[in-house]
Amino acid sequence: MKPKCILRISIAIFLLASFAFPLEQTDQKIELPQETLEYKVERGVINSLSWIFAGIAYAKTKGDTPEDFARYGQPLWGSYWEDLDIKGFVQKWHRVFSTDFHFKMEILNATESSVETRMTIFARRCAKTFAVSGVTEEEYVRFICACISSMAEYMGWHCEQKLEGDWLYFTVSKKD
């Protein structure tokens, strides 16, 4: 076979193949998923946790603790809480954490000057998912506890806490 003939056959095969198997299909439509509300909320919880764990991990690289990271954030969002009384403070934490479908909070005792509460730790069941960050479940729980206590302190109140099993008991009260 002559070189010109081989070249022509090669070009013909290439052209036929390119029409038969186009490299880019422009007529395809990409369907975006229609997510349920439950899925969206759960993704929101996971996204929140990813930022929390990243923040704790970063704080640790600076020699800080989870509590330091919680206290760092408190003045950034504290202004959104300033107009709350003690009852509103507890209700706000409930709203913040209730995006986790497994979250539970109970009011054990309430007066004008204090509220005693017990709650589960926000999305604690997901904490092991983020172990790759180098943050332990215990450090995450310490962060959550410090968020509540540092915000109470920011508001000028006293906060006592204790962990018992899956429950965090905390009492917020006005300082004498």
RAMO-V617045 format. One record per run of one state. SS is the DSSP state (@ for helix, = for strand, . for the rest). FROM is the first residue (numbers start at 0). LEN is the number of residues. If there is no record, write none. Layout:
BEGIN
ss,from,len
SS,FROM,LEN
SS,FROM,LEN
END
This chain:
BEGIN
ss,from,len
.,0,2
@,2,18
.,20,16
@,36,25
.,61,4
@,65,15
.,80,5
@,85,12
.,97,7
=,104,6
.,110,3
=,113,7
.,120,3
@,123,10
.,133,3
@,136,18
.,154,2
=,156,8
.,164,2
=,166,8
.,174,2
END
